[in-house]
Amino acid sequence: MTENEEKLSLLARACEGCMDCPLGSTRTNLVFGCGSAQASLMFVGEAPGEREDATGIPFVGAAGRLFDKYLYAVGIPREEVYIANILKCRPPHNRDPRPEEEDACIGHLRGQVRILRPKMIVCLGRISAMRLIKPDFRITREHGVWFQRGAFEMCAVYHPSALLRDASKKEDMLEDMKRIAEKYRAYQAQSANE
């Protein structure tokens, strides 16, 4: 086990005991995060859905399967990236996370980011972008736009569940994902040369 894997495992164990908001008592499984402990690219959604709560793995329902298709289409192996959510427990009926729930849970996400130290963070959807990039983030206007936030380059794309509801956004998502893949490959090449 690598040092990062060990640190993530310890953080996940600590997170399992979290009861900082009422969602901790209603979850089936903690949905901590998954992927490479060495990832330079991290995707962050808003909260687990029903399927994620059942499995403990983020983005495995219908939206997750669509997300996997985009990763495949642009040549980013899912096992090379790290995928997490702001909330680690499912809100009832998949409602949007409440600000107090985000506040209670954001420390766990910050811990994941501190351990991984990714070069790029991509927010999946407006809720994640409003929390991580800026409070007035407008997904329809600013999807695919890069922001420098401390040591991280960040952008947001449409949440895959939004694409299931509105297929007209799928082409924009593909173009955004292509640009993310280009930037990701440039980071990989740069790291290989260092």
Secondary structure, 3 states (H helix, E strand, C coil): CCHHHHHHHHHHHHHHCCCCCHHHHCCCCCCCCEECCCCCEEEEECCCCHHHHHHCCCCCCHHHHHHHHHHHHCCCCHHHCEEEECCCCCCHHHCCCCHHHHHHHHHHHHHHHHHHCCCEEEEECHHHHHHHCCCCCCHHHHCCCCEEECCEEEEEECCHHHHHHCHHHHHHHHHHHHHHHHHHHHHHHHHHHC
